[in-house]
Amino acid sequence: MTLSRALFALLAALAFSGCSHIEPWVKPYERENLADPIMAWDRDPVSTSYMLHVYESREGARGAAGATGGGCGCN
């Protein structure tokens, strides 16, 4: 009987520990380091946006990237 009570108390403690407050790993004063341009996925965002525009212009008739246009590149 005592073993079952101890096991129940252990399981209850584990279950209730999941409801505790979780501290964020990144503090508010550290977020500026994550917003650094060196942390971006692409190295040249201007070139990436231009290439995306070219891709959307070429594939505009088909709607490959979800953009509208006739494919002439003038949109």
C-alpha atoms as one frame of an Amber mdcrd trajectory, in Angstrom:
protein
   0.000   0.000   0.000   2.817   2.438   0.808   4.571   1.677  -2.469   1.463
   2.533  -4.452   1.036   5.787  -2.509   4.671   6.720  -3.067   4.358   5.912
  -6.766   1.161   7.967  -7.000   2.831  10.896  -5.205   5.790  10.710  -7.590
   3.537  10.627 -10.658   1.429  13.504  -9.295   4.568  15.574  -8.664   5.761
  14.914 -12.208   2.365  15.780 -13.659   2.037  19.032 -11.714   5.580  20.119
 -12.539   4.509  20.454 -16.176   2.187  23.310 -15.175   4.970  25.451 -13.773
   6.016  28.774 -15.269   8.583  28.390 -18.039  11.315  31.005 -18.220  12.176
  32.180 -21.728  15.668  31.224 -22.830  16.255  34.548 -24.505  16.060  37.585
 -22.295  14.578  40.809 -23.707  17.964  42.522 -23.694  19.485  39.617 -25.687
  16.953  39.779 -28.519  18.858  42.502 -30.314  21.622  39.966 -30.967  19.135
  37.682 -32.719  17.928  40.563 -34.893  21.455  41.059 -36.239  21.575  40.892
 -40.065  24.227  38.194 -39.853  21.566  35.888 -38.386  19.428  36.123 -41.558
  18.831  33.035 -43.694  20.042  34.646 -46.894  23.284  36.566 -47.215  21.988
  39.179 -49.650  18.311  40.034 -49.092  18.249  42.552 -51.966  19.446  39.935
 -54.438  17.025  37.379 -53.030  14.045  39.725 -53.386  15.112  40.559 -56.972
  15.450  36.893 -57.904  12.059  36.202 -56.328  10.558  39.018 -58.419  12.106
  37.550 -61.577  10.803  34.100 -60.678   7.311  35.452 -60.004   7.343  37.391
 -63.291   8.308  34.326 -65.276   5.890  32.014 -63.538   3.072  34.574 -63.141
   0.929  33.000 -65.820   1.033  29.671 -64.031   0.851  31.035 -60.484   3.818
  29.088 -59.166   4.618  31.376 -56.242   1.134  32.760 -55.713   1.808  36.086
 -57.423  -0.389  37.519 -60.106   0.823  38.905 -63.385   1.158  38.157 -67.050
   4.818  37.187 -67.052   6.090  40.315 -68.818   8.044  41.578 -65.791   6.302
  44.948 -65.723   4.218  44.409 -62.603
